[in-house]
Amino acid sequence: MDGTYNLNGGFKPTLKRFADLDGPDFYPTPAWATHALIDNEAFTGEVWESACGNGAMSKVLEKASPLVTSSDLYDRGFGDSGVDFLNSNRRAENIVTNPPFNSAEGFVRAGLERAEKKFALLLRLAFLEGARRQRTIFSVSPPSRVWVFSERITFYPLNAERKGSGTTAYAWFVWDKDAPSATELLWFKPGYKAAYPESD
Ligand SMILES: C[S@@+](CC[C@H](N)C(=O)[O-])C[C@H]1O[C@@H](n2cnc3c(N)ncnc32)[C@H](O)[C@@H]1O
């Protein structure tokens, strides 16, 4: 049984992902959460993981594309370091990442400019809310698809003891230049967490 849930099907939240206000907000994404994306979204051509951390997401993306490039503002021993996605002129056919919590809106704006085909961001589901985002993002560039997780993602700081479960709902927000403009709301089937347990 998945320990994330109470018997009545409700979540058992015991661990929050705190924003690291002074630092770079480095939380590797559990592999199963990236598997859920690549099982449901196809990426043709290059995929750029533009805030790659230690490569947790890049390594899964490599299963979907032979052309994954990775960079991060900080040197975490993976990909190119010193690349500020918010101030880079680089473009790519596809861009996929889990951005730092404190710069999520900046990442959306930068990604919309730099991705030629698909741009996918793992964000809090609550990113859908907010008057400013309605004006600056959703009324002008709504995502093509929002994939809601039916299982909770738990983010742990690197090397932290893995206990407790997440309190925050996340979703993959996908901007697809080839899709109609209306946003489609979709749900991942449960089972990814169990299918890729080595990462949880
Ligand atoms: C939440 S972690 C996610 C890491 C990785 N994407 C993953 O999913 O495992 C956010 C990452 O964004 C990086 N970062 C913060 N600001 C950045 C910026 N302006 N440009 C590029 N990377 C940045 C951090 O160093 C950190 O590795």
The ligand as an SDF file (V2000), in Angstrom:
LIG
                    3D

 27 29  0  0  0  0  0  0  0  0999 V2000
   14.2600   22.5830   -7.5970 C   0  0  0  0  0  0  0  0  0  0  0  0
   15.9110   22.3630   -8.1950 S   0  0  0  0  0  0  0  0  0  0  0  0
   15.5960   21.2130   -9.5100 C   0  0  0  0  0  0  0  0  0  0  0  0
   16.8020   20.5570  -10.0970 C   0  0  0  0  0  0  0  0  0  0  0  0
   16.5190   19.6650  -11.3120 C   0  0  0  0  0  0  0  0  0  0  0  0
   15.8150   20.4290  -12.3360 N   0  0  0  0  0  0  0  0  0  0  0  0
   15.6580   18.4790  -10.9430 C   0  0  0  0  0  0  0  0  0  0  0  0
   14.4740   18.5260  -11.2780 O   0  0  0  0  0  0  0  0  0  0  0  0
   16.1500   17.5460  -10.3250 O   0  0  0  0  0  0  0  0  0  0  0  0
   16.1380   23.9370   -9.0330 C   0  0  0  0  0  0  0  0  0  0  0  0
   17.5030   24.1240   -9.6860 C   0  0  0  0  0  0  0  0  0  0  0  0
   17.5050   25.4170  -10.3240 O   0  0  0  0  0  0  0  0  0  0  0  0
   18.8190   25.9280  -10.2940 C   0  0  0  0  0  0  0  0  0  0  0  0
   18.7380   27.3730  -10.5660 N   0  0  0  0  0  0  0  0  0  0  0  0
   18.3750   28.3660   -9.7020 C   0  0  0  0  0  0  0  0  0  0  0  0
   18.3370   29.5400  -10.3560 N   0  0  0  0  0  0  0  0  0  0  0  0
   18.6830   29.2860  -11.6600 C   0  0  0  0  0  0  0  0  0  0  0  0
   18.8240   30.0900  -12.8220 C   0  0  0  0  0  0  0  0  0  0  0  0
   18.5640   31.4020  -12.7890 N   0  0  0  0  0  0  0  0  0  0  0  0
   19.2180   29.5140  -13.9780 N   0  0  0  0  0  0  0  0  0  0  0  0
   19.4560   28.1680  -14.0240 C   0  0  0  0  0  0  0  0  0  0  0  0
   19.3490   27.3620  -12.9540 N   0  0  0  0  0  0  0  0  0  0  0  0
   18.9540   27.9010  -11.7910 C   0  0  0  0  0  0  0  0  0  0  0  0
   19.2890   25.5360   -8.9040 C   0  0  0  0  0  0  0  0  0  0  0  0
   20.6880   25.5680   -8.8010 O   0  0  0  0  0  0  0  0  0  0  0  0
   18.6980   24.1260   -8.7530 C   0  0  0  0  0  0  0  0  0  0  0  0
   19.6300   23.1490   -9.1510 O   0  0  0  0  0  0  0  0  0  0  0  0
  1  2  1  0
  2  3  1  0
  2 10  1  0
  3  4  1  0
  4  5  1  0
  5  6  1  0
  5  7  1  0
  7  8  2  0
  7  9  1  0
 10 11  1  0
 11 12  1  0
 11 26  1  0
 12 13  1  0
 13 14  1  0
 13 24  1  0
 14 15  1  0
 14 23  1  0
 15 16  2  0
 16 17  1  0
 17 18  1  0
 17 23  2  0
 18 19  1  0
 18 20  2  0
 20 21  1  0
 21 22  2  0
 22 23  1  0
 24 25  1  0
 24 26  1  0
 26 27  1  0
M  CHG  2   2   1   9  -1
M  END
$$$$
